[in-house]
Amino acid sequence: MVAREQFQEELARLRGDIISLARDTEHLLEKALEALYNQDIDAAQNIIFEDKKLDEKELKINEDAILLIARQQPVATDLRRLIIALRISSDLERMGDNAKNIAKAAIHLGEHHGLTIHPALDDMKQTALKMLDLSVKAFEYEDVTLARKLAELDDRVDNMYGEVVREMLEETATNPQKIQHIMQMAFSARYIERFADHTTNIGESILYLVKGETLDLN
């Protein structure tokens, strides 16, 4: 196999590893919200363990990308692809951290907190996961049209987050003895909002890769 073909094969493998990492991150957010709504402390603790494995995958992707840069010394678009791989894997790792933080919030809330988890958190999660799926497709096909759609969805998540925080503040006024528990829900909403922000970062990376432009989708 000639060097160019081998490089393209390794680049494709790296792309597949990033898509796999994105799916792991998707799974982690799903499970974190389930643990929060179901008051499932065991599931929340397992998510913290799973996040460590996600961190290891991100580290391997980084090592593989850096090794490819050192060994192949790519230029132009190929070099940008490897730089973008590093950026996207970093965003995915931080998204996993946000899911882990929701699991930690579930643990802080405990099993018998007596509060109803705000239904908007699930709506936020659904939109954030839609954004992740969109960003993965934009990455896989280097599609700037898909990447640009993330901005509108991010605005939707931001608006839902604002509503949740306002309602949580009102709740603390009428239920001050539960302020610590209520704030854990507000924090969880913030973690979902940050999760969505990182998907816009991925969209921005795709725009930079394809267009060579730095644009703000958030």
Steps between C-alpha positions, in 0.01 A plus 500: 500500500640841402548759773213719379250213506615395846463858626144521365416167661634615837313829464177310433562285808553812709174644367322180598647516851369856541151400386511209747603742778206725407260207532646416841443861604141482375445185707647666809263799483200272448594291803577805714152646448342160565689479830390852591130441426495152652704596809726208413820547700660175383453600135642846573811349659543271199492803269794649690690176436401499130626856460849382597492255207386781272799706618732213407349484150551874455863466608561223246344707220731789591804274506409347162444843342828639633686188382351542151611863488851408611535202268326625186564874530176584315431841350197706398162329544642175638676690778178689575314168524738379770487829690120487485510140627684624808255785552189284459624223727567764766146635466356149525702430814362817661149402396557173683608701804170691488308172496711381794417820688128432454560156651674668793199731540277191516720364778482832689121501469480147641218248474229671705526873432125538447534731198374456145783533248404778260368346172683766297830328584391205288400736217841665524666160489306395189603818317861466614512141373350610169780756479759233573361276228502793258857591588616139452344490153654838417837360606460170317400663170679835548164667445493872584124524443438257784757678716324835459169351620650456846473873577120502493474190717749645746281810536208268581699329777611839638140620515386184681789538744397858576143390573614219728728728702224758545259233622759350731565841658127541558492154656775591747289797615203277588700196612817643665570186703562316172732759348800265477294237318338755271841641408616151395223502239607847384859377478385200295325731255824696473696182424261415216532855366880465507473160328311672217758778484772246432305364203507850351876495551508183289294680234747788505785250455326357192458848353867568559598169342293548184503877459816597682291757691453555873131564569303519825191275510438549871 
